[in-house]
């Protein structure tokens, strides 16, 4: 009996589509979080909060640019899924960390 070690071609395409969809969703979430940070409720009232919000914004910009790069690469089919799979997983983890930092910042703002 022979076993096949390669994944079916359709499976790779499905994995790629799932990664792209998750990255697009993260991109939309980043836009929503950005608009939340721009609201009057999150206006920094202290120098520490100002530094925090600037750090969050730069992190969001960096993550957004990286997401768009990966999305465009997948859509242009320049690379295979395996080339960017680890990078995409890192993006998911970085987004989760950034989101929790934003939530902590919003909690601080409400306290002031």
Secondary structure, DSSP 8 states (H G I E B T S, - for coil): -----S--HHHHHHHHHHHHHHHHHHHHHHHHHHHHHTSGGG---SHHHHHHHHHHHHHHHHHHHHHHHHHHHHHHT-S-HHHHHHHHHHHHHHHHHHHHHHHHHHHHHHH-
